[in-house]
Amino acid sequence: MRLFINGEAAEAPDGTAVTELLKLRRVSQPDMVTVELNGEILERKTFDTKVLKEGDRVEFLYFMGGGSR
Amino acid sequence: MSLTESQIERYSRHIILPEVGGKGQEKLLAGKVLLVGAGGLGCPAGLYLAAAGVGTIGLMDRDVVDLSNLQRQVAHHTPDVGKPKVESAADKFRAINPDVTVRTYRERLAAANAPAILRDYDFVIDGTDNFASKFLVADACHFAGKPYCHAGILRFDGQLMTVIPGKTACYRCVFNAPPPAGAVPSCSQAGVLGVVAGVLGTLQAAEALKFLLGKGELLTDKLLVYDGLKANFRKISLKRNVNCPLCSESPTITELRDEAPAVCACARGERC
């Protein structure tokens, strides 16, 4: 199926859940990313069960802490 | 307040803009902006706010200037190494523009001091360098009802969002709680291209100026993501989160508290 990940078209196998997508996209530390699906922020506890559908728009929003030191 | 002849000349490139004009410049001179952090983000933000004639700039930082800061913290110069950052930066802000009153706070923002300090300001710029502080700025601005602009930088990337408390998506709507200790590297561990701090800090100053002027559209309900390697900016639309622990109808955070500072992996005996 075709997804849009961070604004770019990408392919993923049918039935992929968010946790699997994070692995496919080589996000090595899922703790450091918030996932937005079709404009809604997903609760982390749903990552394992939330199965993606054709045309879904997924955004990975990364924690970014720097600024001072 | 009316502008003097010297002010009319100093701010002439502002005053000629229909969106600013003499009235707008007077708003900037009456404006009060607090910079939390006088580092990579706070330096460029503060230099531009001072140049723009923002009348009162609060500057909060506990650290002293280190040689490794100078690659990106552009208000600190080589002879400033060892000086408190707030003094070093305040000197530069005053030198750019004597119209500006700079108030310095050589302390870290905390639940105990935040309400009294924030009360006095119109807009807050988050230039902090760690998640405990970033979440504290978010919470403190929420409880004080102060609009603020978040920025984060790492390696070649940056992100920015402006929050109007109670009206637009907040930092916790997106980033529920600080990440587990050690999950996210800091700039001192992972590095940052100095100019990325300048790009994001300058955008924070632009948000503060637009807010004071009441012009344009603030970067609310959006996360701006900057990829310096690709020279790419993306705006990601955000909505207020019905499960937000801070700004939803049933919040779990109901008073300002300090977040436990994240312990770096190396402090736990692991390699960073």
Interface residues (C-beta under 8 A of the other chain):
Chain A: N6 G7 Q29 D31 M32 T34 E36 G39 E40 I41 E43 R44 E59 L61 Y62 F63 M64 G65 G66 G67 S68 R69
Chain B: G37 A38 G39 G40 L41 G42 D61 D63 D66 N69 D126 G127 T128 D129 N130 F131 K134 A151 G152 I153 L154 D157 G158 Q159 C173 V174 F175 N176 P179 P180 A183 V184 S186 C187 S188 V192 A197 L223 V225 R234 I236 S237 L238 K239 N241 N243
